[in-house]
Amino acid sequence: MQTTISSKYQVVIPKPVRERLHLKPKQKLTVIEKDGMLILIPHTSLDSLRGIAKGVGTEDYREKKDRPR
């Protein structure tokens, strides 16, 4: 997919990408430049992250004081 930079340096994110990533108007994006590439990372709310680790076992974790240095 391709897009064009406007004279105001605006870029349109193609509709299929917006739909796949569930992007919304006024949503914030972090812009990272690396090795000549632009990487756009959508900000997500903390509420949307609730429950992503559901069912993860915690019995194998050690207390910080018990960890090797």
Secondary structure, DSSP 8 states (H G I E B T S, - for coil): ----B-TTS-B---HHHHHHHT--TT--EEEEEETTEEEEEE---HHHHTTTTTT---TT---GGGS--
